[in-house]
Amino acid sequence: MSRLVLALLAATSALVAGDCPLPYEALDEGRCIFLDPFVAFNWQAAVDHCKTHGGTLLSYSDCDTFALVYDYIRSQDYTAAKVYWIGARDEAEEGLWKFIDGTLAPMGVPFWLNGEPNSGNKYNCAVMHNTYNHYWIDYQCTSTAFSICLRDAS
């Protein structure tokens, strides 16, 4: 093979390191993350955006994932200062927060900011808000925020 082909193959394998297809990066050994800090969406458009990339809008209920995502977000100045959707909402039944897959979202600390969710039936989607150290708060689903998509590694 030519040097150019070998260089292209090496660059391609570096781009999909961790068995994550582009535009994803490895979050841990089994999951990939894609964060776009430049295009904001409403909640449903963020869900659809993740689907187009073969993933789902960020949903988690364990502290280990929270720490991994938090560290990933905070690793760059341009990602740390943003508000990100997560795949939880209570539109179907006020006060019953569920993820996109129908599982119950955890309530209280350490996920939600102390006192959240607190805005009744006007704010039915959840975000990780930079002003509140990326703890979850309830937010209007029609507002715009940035998406974080997850998928399993290949």
Buried (B, 14 or more C-beta within 10 A) or exposed (E): EEEEEEEEEEEEEEEBEBEBBEBBBBBEEEBBBBBBBEEBBBBBBBBEBBEEBBBBBBBBEEEEBBEBBBEBBBEEEEBEEBBBBBBBBBEEEEEEBBBBEEEEBBEEEEBBBEEBBEEEEEBBBBBBBBEBEBBBBBBBBEBBBBBBBBBEBE
